Amino acid sequence: MASKALSLPNILTYARIVAVPLVVLCFFIEGRLHGSDTARWWALGLFVAASLTDWLDGYLARIWQQTSTIGRMLDPIADKLLVAAALLLLAADGTIAGWTIWAAIVILCREILVSGLREYLAELKVSVPVTRLAKWKTGTQMVAIAFLLAGPAGDRLVPYISETGIFLLWVSAIITLYTGYDYFRAGLRHIDV
């Protein structure tokens, strides 16, 4: 049991969880919330590295046949922590503002609701597999957040980085809504009212 918990795929998942406060910390290095260019580049680097572990841990677990219960449990939690913390940070920083806050709210609400549904269904011994579209949803969220973390610092190098991030955030919110509906439709068959 201990060897599976300390397998490389699981260590990558743990690293993704550890990266969450580090990404946020980048914006607080100066003692207050401040998304300086340096803070943004550091946060982006950590976020991209953590996002890549999402793909890599699953890939390694499958090819090395090191899938584990703790890995299956922590992997989606790590994703949700990383996305939620980054969205909250970007909202606090003002990168996500106005109507775009609604895209972030849709994403956060769906993640919480689907997590609750999965927990309820797990008690009933019902498994709801992750769909290919749900994997695309996570990927789109990660790419959108990466663009938004670069934000104004990225805009100084390449025009429209922030706008591209906002557009991708809305795209991911739409995919998020659809996949959330898909999960609830599948889960409703097992819920006694």
Order of alpha helices (4+ residues) and beta strands (2+ residues): alpha-alpha-alpha-alpha-alpha-alpha-alpha
